[in-house]
Amino acid sequence: MNTLSVVLMMQAAVPHFPASGGRVVNVSSNIAFRPIEGCSIYCASKAAVSTLTEAFSKELASKRITVNAVAPGATDTPMTAWLTDDLRRGIEQATPLGRMAVPADIADVVFFLASDGSRWVTGRTILVDGGLN
């Protein structure tokens, strides 16, 4: 679903962009670049999101649409609520910035990629994982 949702979203959204172009920001994952045991399919699907991001950026450049992605690391959300204290500590110790992300850490990068400040950035997946990868 991670991959198919990107394809379907692009098909649905692109016809509605104005002639002046716009921005697309997809969501990949840092484990697309450093897979972990037990998550093979998830890792591969998020790697596909990054590949689609790069491919769509080339296909949509003539329409002045930039296509980028964020690749968050472990983020303190309901999706990670299942993490035990030991797992959480392990992630924090492995991350150079010494903590898990909070949603605002990711949102700030999405905001940048959706803004005019990123007008010369396209086809990139930005790792937002506190330096883990």
DSSP file (Angstrom, degrees, kcal/mol; ACC not computed):
  #  RESIDUE AA STRUCTURE BP1 BP2  ACC     N-H-->O    O-->H-N    N-H-->O    O-->H-N    TCO  KAPPA ALPHA  PHI   PSI    X-CA   Y-CA   Z-CA
    1    1 A M     >        0   0    0      0, 0.0     4,-2.5     0, 0.0     5,-0.2   0.000 360.0 360.0 360.0 -31.7    0.0    0.0    0.0
    2    2 A N  H  >  +     0   0    0      1,-0.2     4,-0.8     2,-0.2    25,-0.1   0.905 360.0  35.8 -57.4 -40.9    2.9    2.4    0.7
    3    3 A T  H >> S+     0   0    0      2,-0.2     4,-1.8     1,-0.1     3,-0.5   0.933 116.7  50.3 -79.7 -48.9    3.9    2.3   -3.0
    4    4 A L  H 3> S+     0   0    0      1,-0.2     4,-2.9     2,-0.2     5,-0.3   0.873 105.4  58.3 -59.7 -38.3    0.5    2.1   -4.6
    5    5 A S  H 3X S+     0   0    0     -4,-2.5     4,-2.3     1,-0.2    -1,-0.2   0.869 105.0  50.6 -62.5 -35.3   -0.8    5.0   -2.6
    6    6 A V  H <X S+     0   0    0     -4,-0.8     4,-2.4    -3,-0.5    -1,-0.2   0.932 112.0  46.9 -66.6 -45.1    2.0    7.2   -4.0
    7    7 A V  H  X S+     0   0    0     -4,-1.8     4,-2.4     1,-0.2    -2,-0.2   0.940 115.0  45.5 -61.7 -47.8    1.1    6.2   -7.6
    8    8 A L  H  X S+     0   0    0     -4,-2.9     4,-2.1     1,-0.2    -1,-0.2   0.890 112.3  51.5 -64.7 -39.5   -2.6    6.7   -7.1
    9    9 A M  H  X S+     0   0    0     -4,-2.3     4,-2.8    -5,-0.3     5,-0.3   0.922 110.5  48.6 -63.5 -43.5   -2.1   10.1   -5.4
   10   10 A M  H  X S+     0   0    0     -4,-2.4     4,-2.3     1,-0.2    -2,-0.2   0.929 111.2  50.0 -63.2 -44.3    0.1   11.3   -8.2
   11   11 A Q  H  < S+     0   0    0     -4,-2.4    -1,-0.2     1,-0.2    -2,-0.2   0.885 116.9  41.7 -60.7 -38.2   -2.4   10.2  -10.8
   12   12 A A  H  < S+     0   0    0     -4,-2.1    -2,-0.2    -5,-0.2    -1,-0.2   0.866 120.7  39.7 -77.5 -36.4   -5.2   12.0   -8.9
   13   13 A A  H >< S+     0   0    0     -4,-2.8     3,-2.2    -5,-0.2     4,-0.4   0.886  98.4  69.3 -85.3 -41.0   -3.4   15.2   -8.0
   14   14 A V  G >< S+     0   0    0     -4,-2.3     3,-1.6     1,-0.3    -1,-0.2   0.841  93.1  58.0 -55.1 -41.2   -1.3   16.1  -11.0
   15   15 A P  G 3  S+     0   0    0      0, 0.0    -1,-0.3     0, 0.0    -2,-0.1   0.723 105.1  54.5 -61.8 -17.0   -4.2   17.1  -13.3
   16   16 A H  G <  S+     0   0    0     -3,-2.2    -2,-0.2    -4,-0.2    -3,-0.1   0.473  80.9 109.5 -96.6  -2.7   -5.2   19.7  -10.7
   17   17 A F  S <  S-     0   0    0     -3,-1.6     5,-0.1    -4,-0.4    48,-0.0  -0.481  73.1-115.2 -71.9 144.1   -1.9   21.5  -10.5
   18   18 A P    >   -     0   0    0      0, 0.0     3,-2.2     0, 0.0    -1,-0.1  -0.275  29.2-102.3 -72.6 166.5   -1.9   25.0  -12.0
   19   19 A A  T 3  S+     0   0    0      1,-0.3     3,-0.1    -2,-0.0    -2,-0.1   0.759 120.8  67.0 -59.8 -24.6    0.2   25.8  -15.1
   20   20 A S  T 3  S-     0   0    0      1,-0.3    -1,-0.3    45,-0.0     2,-0.2   0.545 105.7-132.6 -75.7  -5.8    2.7   27.5  -12.7
   21   21 A G    <   -     0   0    0     -3,-2.2     2,-0.3    44,-0.1    44,-0.3  -0.559  24.4-155.1  94.5-155.7    3.5   24.1  -11.2
   22   22 A G  E     -a   65   0A   0     42,-1.7    44,-2.5    -2,-0.2     2,-0.4  -0.986  19.7 -71.8 166.4-163.7    3.7   23.1   -7.6
   23   23 A R  E     -a   66   0A   0     -2,-0.3     2,-0.4    42,-0.2    44,-0.2  -0.957  22.4-166.8-130.0 141.1    5.2   20.7   -5.0
   24   24 A V  E     -a   67   0A   0     42,-2.2    44,-2.4    -2,-0.4     2,-0.5  -0.994   7.1-169.8-122.2 134.2    4.7   17.1   -4.1
   25   25 A V  E     -a   68   0A   0     -2,-0.4    44,-0.3    42,-0.2     2,-0.2  -0.963   6.8-170.3-126.5 114.7    6.1   15.7   -0.9
   26   26 A N  E     -a   69   0A   0     42,-2.9    44,-2.2    -2,-0.5     2,-0.6  -0.509  20.3-123.5 -95.4 167.2    6.0   11.9   -0.4
   27   27 A V  E     +a   70   0A   0     42,-0.2    44,-0.2    -2,-0.2     2,-0.1  -0.947  37.4 157.7-120.0 114.2    6.8   10.0    2.8
   28   28 A S        -     0   0    0     42,-3.5     2,-0.3    -2,-0.6    19,-0.1   0.053  34.1-116.6-101.8-145.1    9.5    7.3    2.7
   29   29 A S    >   -     0   0    0     42,-0.2     3,-1.7    17,-0.2     4,-0.3  -0.973  14.2-120.6-158.7 149.8   11.4    6.0    5.7
   30   30 A N  G >> S+     0   0    0     42,-2.6     3,-1.6    -2,-0.3     4,-0.6   0.799 111.2  66.0 -64.1 -25.8   15.0    6.0    6.8
   31   31 A I  G 34 S+     0   0    0     41,-0.4    -1,-0.3     1,-0.3     5,-0.1   0.519  81.4  76.9 -77.8  -0.6   14.9    2.2    6.9
   32   32 A A  G <4 S+     0   0    0     -3,-1.7    -1,-0.3     1,-0.2    -2,-0.2   0.765 105.4  36.4 -67.2 -25.2   14.5    2.3    3.1
   33   33 A F  T <4 S+     0   0    0     -3,-1.6    -2,-0.2    -4,-0.3    -1,-0.2   0.548 131.5  28.5-103.6 -13.2   18.3    3.0    3.2
   34   34 A R  S  < S-     0   0    0     -4,-0.6    -1,-0.2     9,-0.0    -2,-0.1  -0.574  85.1-154.6-147.9  75.7   19.2    0.8    6.1
   35   35 A P        -     0   0    0      0, 0.0     2,-0.3     0, 0.0    -3,-0.1  -0.116   6.3-147.7 -58.1 149.4   16.8   -2.1    6.3
   36   36 A I    >   -     0   0    0     -5,-0.1     3,-1.6     3,-0.1     7,-0.2  -0.875  28.3 -87.6-118.9 153.7   16.2   -3.9    9.6
   37   37 A E  T 3  S+     0   0    0     -2,-0.3    -1,-0.1     1,-0.2     0, 0.0  -0.257 110.2  21.4 -58.5 137.9   15.4   -7.5   10.3
   38   38 A G  T 3  S+     0   0    0      1,-0.0    -1,-0.2    -3,-0.0     3,-0.1   0.417 108.7  78.0  87.2  -1.4   11.8   -8.4   10.3
   39   39 A C    <>  +     0   0    0     -3,-1.6     4,-3.1     1,-0.1     5,-0.3  -0.015  48.4 132.1-127.2  29.6   10.7   -5.4    8.1
   40   40 A S  H  > S+     0   0    0      1,-0.2     4,-2.5     2,-0.2     5,-0.2   0.892  76.0  42.4 -53.5 -50.6   11.7   -6.5    4.6
   41   41 A I  H  > S+     0   0    0      2,-0.2     4,-2.6     1,-0.2    -1,-0.2   0.918 116.0  48.6 -67.7 -43.1    8.5   -5.7    2.8
   42   42 A Y  H  > S+     0   0    0      2,-0.2     4,-2.1     1,-0.2    -2,-0.2   0.936 112.9  48.5 -60.7 -46.4    8.0   -2.4    4.6
   43   43 A C  H  X S+     0   0    0     -4,-3.1     4,-2.1     1,-0.2    -2,-0.2   0.925 113.2  47.4 -59.7 -45.6   11.7   -1.4    3.9
   44   44 A A  H  X S+     0   0    0     -4,-2.5     4,-2.1    -5,-0.3    -1,-0.2   0.889 110.3  52.1 -64.8 -39.4   11.3   -2.4    0.2
   45   45 A S  H  X S+     0   0    0     -4,-2.6     4,-1.4     1,-0.2    -1,-0.2   0.880 111.3  47.0 -66.7 -35.9    8.0   -0.5   -0.1
   46   46 A K  H  X S+     0   0    0     -4,-2.1     4,-1.7     2,-0.2    -1,-0.2   0.836 109.2  53.9 -74.7 -31.7    9.5    2.7    1.3
   47   47 A A  H  X S+     0   0    0     -4,-2.1     4,-2.1     1,-0.2    -2,-0.2   0.888 106.5  53.7 -64.2 -38.1   12.6    2.3   -1.0
   48   48 A A  H  X S+     0   0    0     -4,-2.1     4,-3.1     1,-0.2     5,-0.2   0.875 103.5  56.1 -63.2 -37.0   10.1    2.1   -3.9
   49   49 A V  H  X S+     0   0    0     -4,-1.4     4,-2.3     1,-0.2    -1,-0.2   0.920 108.0  48.1 -60.2 -43.1    8.6    5.4   -2.7
   50   50 A S  H  X S+     0   0    0     -4,-1.7     4,-1.9     2,-0.2    -2,-0.2   0.895 112.9  47.8 -65.2 -39.1   12.0    7.0   -2.9
   51   51 A T  H  X S+     0   0    0     -4,-2.1     4,-2.6     2,-0.2    -2,-0.2   0.916 111.9  49.2 -67.2 -43.6   12.6    5.6   -6.4
   52   52 A L  H  X S+     0   0    0     -4,-3.1     4,-3.4     1,-0.2     5,-0.3   0.894 107.7  56.3 -60.9 -39.3    9.1    6.7   -7.5
   53   53 A T  H  X S+     0   0    0     -4,-2.3     4,-1.8    -5,-0.2    -1,-0.2   0.933 110.2  43.6 -57.8 -47.7    9.9   10.2   -6.1
   54   54 A E  H  X S+     0   0    0     -4,-1.9     4,-1.3     2,-0.2    -2,-0.2   0.928 116.2  47.2 -65.5 -44.3   13.0   10.5   -8.3
   55   55 A A  H  X S+     0   0    0     -4,-2.6     4,-2.0     1,-0.2     3,-0.4   0.934 112.5  48.4 -64.3 -46.5   11.3    9.1  -11.4
   56   56 A F  H  X S+     0   0    0     -4,-3.4     4,-2.3     1,-0.2    -1,-0.2   0.841 104.3  61.6 -63.6 -31.9    8.2   11.3  -11.0
   57   57 A S  H  X S+     0   0    0     -4,-1.8     4,-0.7    -5,-0.3    -1,-0.2   0.887 107.7  43.9 -62.3 -36.2   10.4   14.3  -10.5
   58   58 A K  H  < S+     0   0    0     -4,-1.3     4,-0.4    -3,-0.4     3,-0.4   0.893 114.6  49.0 -72.7 -40.5   11.9   13.8  -14.0
   59   59 A E  H  < S+     0   0    0     -4,-2.0     3,-0.2     1,-0.2    -2,-0.2   0.806 118.4  38.8 -69.0 -29.5    8.5   13.1  -15.6
   60   60 A L  H ><>S+     0   0    0     -4,-2.3     5,-1.8    -5,-0.2     3,-1.3   0.441  85.8  95.9-103.8  -1.0    6.9   16.2  -14.0
   61   61 A A  G ><5S+     0   0    0     -4,-0.7     3,-2.0    -3,-0.4    -1,-0.2   0.879  80.9  57.8 -58.3 -39.1    9.7   18.7  -14.3
   62   62 A S  G 3 5S+     0   0    0     -4,-0.4    -1,-0.3     1,-0.3    -2,-0.1   0.732 104.0  53.6 -65.9 -19.9    8.4   20.1  -17.6
   63   63 A K  G < 5S-     0   0    0     -3,-1.3    -1,-0.3     2,-0.2    -2,-0.2   0.328 118.1-115.2 -92.2   6.0    5.1   20.9  -15.7
   64   64 A R  T < 5S+     0   0    0     -3,-2.0   -42,-1.7     1,-0.2     2,-0.6   0.805  70.8 139.9  63.7  31.7    7.2   22.8  -13.1
   65   65 A I  E   < -a   22   0A   0     -5,-1.8     2,-0.3   -44,-0.3    -1,-0.2  -0.928  40.6-153.1-106.5 121.9    6.2   20.3  -10.4
   66   66 A T  E     -a   23   0A   0    -44,-2.5   -42,-2.2    -2,-0.6     2,-0.4  -0.733   6.7-161.2 -91.6 145.9    8.9   19.3   -8.0
   67   67 A V  E     +a   24   0A   0     -2,-0.3    56,-3.1   -44,-0.2    57,-0.3  -0.977  22.2 151.6-131.9 117.4    8.6   15.9   -6.3
   68   68 A N  E     -a   25   0A   0    -44,-2.4   -42,-2.9    -2,-0.4     2,-0.3  -0.805  24.7-146.2-134.5 174.6   10.6   15.1   -3.2
   69   69 A A  E     -ab  26 125A   0     55,-2.3    57,-3.0   -44,-0.3     2,-0.4  -0.982   8.3-137.9-142.6 154.7   10.2   12.9   -0.1
   70   70 A V  E     -ab  27 126A   0    -44,-2.2   -42,-3.5    -2,-0.3    57,-0.2  -0.878  10.5-158.7-105.8 148.0   11.0   12.9    3.5
   71   71 A A  E     - b   0 127A   0     55,-2.8    57,-2.2    -2,-0.4   -42,-0.2  -0.772  17.5-164.3-127.4  85.4   12.4    9.7    5.1
   72   72 A P  E     - b   0 128A   0      0, 0.0   -42,-2.6     0, 0.0   -41,-0.4  -0.281   8.2-143.4 -69.0 152.9   11.8   10.0    8.9
   73   73 A G        -     0   0    0     55,-1.8    57,-0.1     1,-0.2     2,-0.1  -0.217  62.4 -34.2 -90.6-165.6   13.5    7.9   11.5
   74   74 A A  S    S-     0   0    0     55,-0.1    27,-2.3    -2,-0.1     2,-0.4  -0.329  70.7-167.4 -56.6 127.4   11.7    6.6   14.5
   75   75 A T  B     -c  101   0B   0     25,-0.2     2,-1.5    -3,-0.1     5,-0.3  -0.964  29.1-113.5-126.4 136.3    9.2    9.2   15.5
   76   76 A D  S    S+     0   0    0     25,-3.2    -2,-0.0    -2,-0.4     5,-0.0  -0.517  70.8 120.2 -72.9  91.3    7.2    9.4   18.8
   77   77 A T  S >  S-     0   0    0     -2,-1.5     3,-1.6    25,-0.1     4,-0.3  -0.833  83.7 -85.8-140.0 174.8    3.7    8.8   17.5
   78   78 A P  G >  S+     0   0    0      0, 0.0     3,-1.0     0, 0.0     4,-0.3   0.793 123.9  67.0 -57.2 -26.0    1.0    6.3   18.1
   79   79 A M  G 3  S+     0   0    0      1,-0.2     3,-0.3     2,-0.1    -3,-0.1   0.788 107.3  38.5 -65.4 -26.0    2.7    4.1   15.4
   80   80 A T  G X  S+     0   0    0     -3,-1.6     3,-1.8    -5,-0.3    -1,-0.2   0.273  83.2 104.8-106.6  10.5    5.7    3.7   17.8
   81   81 A A  T <  S+     0   0    0     -3,-1.0    -1,-0.2    -4,-0.3    -2,-0.1   0.760  71.9  66.0 -62.5 -23.8    3.7    3.4   21.0
   82   82 A W  T 3  S+     0   0    0     -4,-0.3    -1,-0.3    -3,-0.3    -2,-0.1   0.652  74.8 114.6 -72.9 -14.9    4.4   -0.4   21.0
   83   83 A L    <   -     0   0    0     -3,-1.8     2,-0.1     1,-0.1    -3,-0.0  -0.326  66.1-130.3 -61.7 132.7    8.1    0.2   21.5
   84   84 A T     >  -     0   0    0      1,-0.1     4,-2.7    -2,-0.0     5,-0.2  -0.337  25.7-106.2 -73.1 164.3    9.4   -1.1   24.8
   85   85 A D  H  > S+     0   0    0      1,-0.2     4,-2.6     2,-0.2     5,-0.2   0.883 122.5  53.2 -59.2 -37.9   11.5    1.2   27.0
   86   86 A D  H  > S+     0   0    0      2,-0.2     4,-2.3     1,-0.2    -1,-0.2   0.920 110.2  45.9 -64.9 -43.9   14.5   -0.9   26.1
   87   87 A L  H  > S+     0   0    0      2,-0.2     4,-2.3     1,-0.2    -2,-0.2   0.924 112.9  50.5 -64.0 -43.8   13.9   -0.5   22.3
   88   88 A R  H  X S+     0   0    0     -4,-2.7     4,-2.5     1,-0.2    -2,-0.2   0.926 111.3  48.1 -59.8 -45.7   13.2    3.2   22.7
   89   89 A R  H  X S+     0   0    0     -4,-2.6     4,-2.7     1,-0.2    -1,-0.2   0.894 109.7  53.8 -62.1 -39.6   16.5    3.6   24.7
   90   90 A G  H  X S+     0   0    0     -4,-2.3     4,-1.9     2,-0.2    -2,-0.2   0.908 109.7  46.9 -61.7 -42.7   18.3    1.7   22.0
   91   91 A I  H  X S+     0   0    0     -4,-2.3     4,-1.4     2,-0.2    -2,-0.2   0.932 113.3  48.9 -63.6 -45.9   17.0    3.9   19.3
   92   92 A E  H  < S+     0   0    0     -4,-2.5     6,-0.3     1,-0.2    -2,-0.2   0.890 112.1  48.3 -62.7 -39.7   17.9    7.0   21.3
   93   93 A Q  H  < S+     0   0    0     -4,-2.7    -1,-0.2     1,-0.2    -2,-0.2   0.832 112.2  49.1 -70.7 -31.8   21.4    5.7   22.0
   94   94 A A  H  < S+     0   0    0     -4,-1.9    -1,-0.2    -5,-0.2    -2,-0.2   0.701  95.5  85.0 -78.9 -19.5   22.0    4.8   18.3
   95   95 A T  S >< S-     0   0    0     -4,-1.4     3,-2.7    -3,-0.1    36,-0.1  -0.735  76.3-141.0 -88.7 122.5   20.8    8.2   17.1
   96   96 A P  T 3  S+     0   0    0      0, 0.0    35,-0.2     0, 0.0    -1,-0.1   0.820 103.5  54.2 -52.3 -34.6   23.6   10.9   17.1
   97   97 A L  T 3  S-     0   0    0     33,-1.4    34,-0.1     2,-0.2    33,-0.1   0.512 110.2-127.6 -81.7  -2.1   21.1   13.6   18.3
   98   98 A G  S <  S+     0   0    0     -3,-2.7     2,-0.3    -6,-0.3    -6,-0.1   0.660  71.5  65.4  76.0  19.7   20.2   11.3   21.2
   99   99 A R  S    S-     0   0    0     -8,-0.2     2,-0.2    31,-0.1    -2,-0.2  -0.979  80.5 -97.3-158.2 168.1   16.4   11.1   20.9
  100  100 A M        -     0   0    0     -2,-0.3   -25,-0.2     1,-0.1     2,-0.1  -0.566  50.9 -99.1 -83.0 158.3   13.5   10.0   18.8
  101  101 A A  B     -c   75   0B   0    -27,-2.3   -25,-3.2    -2,-0.2    -1,-0.1  -0.343  26.8-143.8 -71.4 157.3   11.9   12.5   16.5
  102  102 A V    >>  -     0   0    0    -27,-0.2     3,-1.8    -2,-0.1     4,-0.9  -0.863  34.5-101.8-112.4 157.6    8.7   14.3   17.4
  103  103 A P  H >> S+     0   0    0      0, 0.0     4,-2.8     0, 0.0     3,-0.5   0.820 120.0  61.1 -51.3 -35.7    6.2   15.1   14.6
  104  104 A A  H 3> S+     0   0    0      1,-0.2     4,-2.2     2,-0.2     5,-0.2   0.824  96.0  61.6 -62.7 -30.2    7.3   18.7   14.4
  105  105 A D  H <> S+     0   0    0     -3,-1.8     4,-0.7     1,-0.2    -1,-0.2   0.896 112.5  36.7 -61.4 -39.1   10.8   17.6   13.4
  106  106 A I  H XX S+     0   0    0     -4,-0.9     4,-2.2    -3,-0.5     3,-0.6   0.897 113.0  57.2 -78.6 -43.7    9.4   15.9   10.3
  107  107 A A  H 3X S+     0   0    0     -4,-2.8     4,-2.9     1,-0.2    -2,-0.2   0.850 100.3  58.7 -59.1 -36.3    6.7   18.6    9.6
  108  108 A D  H 3X S+     0   0    0     -4,-2.2     4,-1.9     2,-0.2    -1,-0.2   0.883 108.3  45.2 -62.0 -37.8    9.4   21.3    9.4
  109  109 A V  H <X S+     0   0    0     -4,-0.7     4,-2.5    -3,-0.6    -2,-0.2   0.890 112.2  51.0 -73.7 -39.2   11.1   19.5    6.6
  110  110 A V  H  X S+     0   0    0     -4,-2.2     4,-1.9     2,-0.2    -2,-0.2   0.925 108.9  52.9 -60.1 -43.9    7.8   18.8    4.8
  111  111 A F  H  X S+     0   0    0     -4,-2.9     4,-0.6     1,-0.2    -2,-0.2   0.922 109.5  48.4 -57.7 -45.6    7.0   22.5    5.2
  112  112 A F  H >< S+     0   0    0     -4,-1.9     3,-1.3     1,-0.2     6,-0.5   0.941 111.3  49.2 -59.8 -47.9   10.4   23.4    3.6
  113  113 A L  H 3< S+     0   0    0     -4,-2.5    -1,-0.2     1,-0.3    -2,-0.2   0.779 112.1  49.3 -65.7 -25.7    9.9   21.0    0.7
  114  114 A A  H 3< S+     0   0    0     -4,-1.9    -1,-0.3    -5,-0.2    -2,-0.2   0.530 102.6  83.0 -87.1  -6.9    6.4   22.4    0.1
  115  115 A S  S X< S-     0   0    0     -3,-1.3     3,-1.4    -4,-0.6    -3,-0.0  -0.430  92.5-108.4 -96.1 169.1    7.6   26.0    0.1
  116  116 A D  G >  S+     0   0    0      1,-0.3     3,-1.8     2,-0.2     4,-0.1   0.699 110.8  77.9 -66.1 -19.4    9.2   28.2   -2.6
  117  117 A G  G 3  S+     0   0    0      1,-0.3     3,-0.3    -5,-0.1    -1,-0.3   0.715  94.4  48.8 -62.2 -19.4   12.5   27.8   -0.6
  118  118 A S  G X  S+     0   0    0     -3,-1.4     3,-2.5    -6,-0.5    -1,-0.3   0.148  72.4 121.8-103.7  18.8   12.8   24.3   -2.2
  119  119 A R  T <  S+     0   0    0     -3,-1.8    -1,-0.2     1,-0.3    -2,-0.1   0.701  77.8  45.6 -59.1 -20.4   12.1   25.5   -5.7
  120  120 A W  T 3  S+     0   0    0     -3,-0.3     2,-0.5    -4,-0.1    -1,-0.3   0.149  96.4  89.2-108.9  17.6   15.5   24.1   -6.9
  121  121 A V    <   +     0   0    0     -3,-2.5     2,-0.3    -8,-0.1    -3,-0.0  -0.970  49.0 147.1-116.4 122.4   15.2   20.8   -5.1
  122  122 A T        +     0   0    0     -2,-0.5   -54,-0.2   -56,-0.1     3,-0.1  -0.986  54.7  24.5-154.1 146.9   13.5   17.9   -6.9
  123  123 A G  S    S+     0   0    0    -56,-3.1     2,-0.3    -2,-0.3   -55,-0.2   0.600  88.5 128.3  79.7  12.0   13.9   14.1   -7.0
  124  124 A R        -     0   0    0    -57,-0.3   -55,-2.3   -71,-0.1     2,-0.5  -0.744  50.5-152.0-105.3 147.6   15.4   14.0   -3.5
  125  125 A T  E     -b   69   0A   0     -2,-0.3     2,-0.6   -57,-0.2   -55,-0.2  -0.984  20.3-150.1-112.2 118.7   14.6   12.0   -0.5
  126  126 A I  E     -b   70   0A   0    -57,-3.0   -55,-2.8    -2,-0.5     2,-0.4  -0.799   8.9-136.3 -95.4 118.2   15.6   13.9    2.6
  127  127 A L  E     -b   71   0A   0     -2,-0.6     2,-0.3   -57,-0.2     3,-0.1  -0.592  21.7-178.8 -71.4 128.1   16.6   11.8    5.6
  128  128 A V  E     +b   72   0A   0    -57,-2.2   -55,-1.8    -2,-0.4   -98,-0.1  -0.668  41.3 116.2-127.4  72.6   15.1   13.2    8.8
  129  129 A D  S >  S-     0   0    0     -2,-0.3     3,-1.5   -57,-0.2   -32,-0.2   0.062  87.5 -99.8-136.1  25.6   16.5   10.8   11.4
  130  130 A G  T 3  S-     0   0    0      1,-0.3   -33,-1.4     2,-0.1   -32,-0.2   0.733  82.9 -56.8  64.8  21.5   18.7   12.7   13.7
  131  131 A G  T 3  S+     0   0    0    -35,-0.2    -1,-0.3   -36,-0.1    -3,-0.0   0.540  99.9 131.5  88.9   7.6   21.8   11.5   11.9
  132  132 A L    <         0   0    0     -3,-1.5    -2,-0.1     1,-0.2    -5,-0.0   0.907 360.0 360.0 -61.7 -42.8   21.2    7.8   12.3
  133  133 A N              0   0    0    -38,-0.0    -1,-0.2     0, 0.0    -3,-0.1   0.417 360.0 360.0 -99.0 360.0   21.8    7.0    8.6
